[in-house]
Amino acid sequence: MAEETSGVSHLDLVRVVERVHRRYLDLFRLDLGRLGVDDLSPSQVMMLFTIGADELTVRDLIDRGYYLGSNASYNLKRLVEGGYVDRSASERDRRSARIRLSDKGRKLCDDVRRMDESYHRLVTRNAEEKRDLEIAFKTLQRLENVWTGALRYGETKIP
């Protein structure tokens, strides 16, 4: 008996995720402009959300956000220079920096959350669309876990 396949391949899904991500970044840039933010990129703003309400070391930030060290350092420097992040030396280890959102960074995150709520309402107009979004989210999380496992532990079974 031939194995039944769906009409959507793994590669099809990856290509849609890439396009959705690019389209979102385009929209996010436009929204940042509407907020009067022209000194940060969307990825730098997302880094603010990775920091969140916590005080972190730079290493913690890199681990949480899956950032590359040099890229994280550059973006963090821009965030500090723009006044969105406060950076201070650790009291225990002066070589290690501690970072946290400044008032300006928290305000920007609040503004972005309000914008996001309006998009959320457009995507989830009824109970069925809310369930669909939850299913899409869980599916993407499952893909992330599978791919992370494959990267870390070589869990690919390629025939």
WOVENPE-V196521 format. One record per pair of residues at least 12 apart in sequence whose C-alpha atoms are under 7 Angstrom apart, sorted by the first residue. I is the first residue (numbers start at 0). J is the second residue. D is the distance in Angstrom with one decimal. If there is no record, write none. Layout:
I_J_D ; I_J_D
This chain:
24_41_6.4 ; 27_41_6.3 ; 28_41_6.2 ; 43_74_5.9 ; 47_104_6.9 ; 48_108_6.9 ; 49_63_6.9 ; 49_64_6.3 ; 50_99_6.6 ; 53_99_6.3 ; 54_97_6.4 ; 54_98_5.5 ; 54_99_4.7 ; 55_97_5.4 ; 55_98_5.3 ; 55_99_6.6 ; 56_95_6.8 ; 56_96_5.7 ; 56_97_4.6 ; 56_98_6.1 ; 57_96_6.4 ; 57_97_6.7 ; 82_101_6.8 ; 82_103_6.6 ; 83_100_6.1 ; 83_101_5.3 ; 83_103_5.2 ; 83_104_4.0 ; 84_98_6.6 ; 84_99_5.7 ; 84_100_4.4 ; 84_101_4.9 ; 84_104_6.2 ; 85_98_5.7 ; 85_99_5.4 ; 85_100_6.0 ; 85_101_5.5 ; 86_98_4.5 ; 86_99_6.7
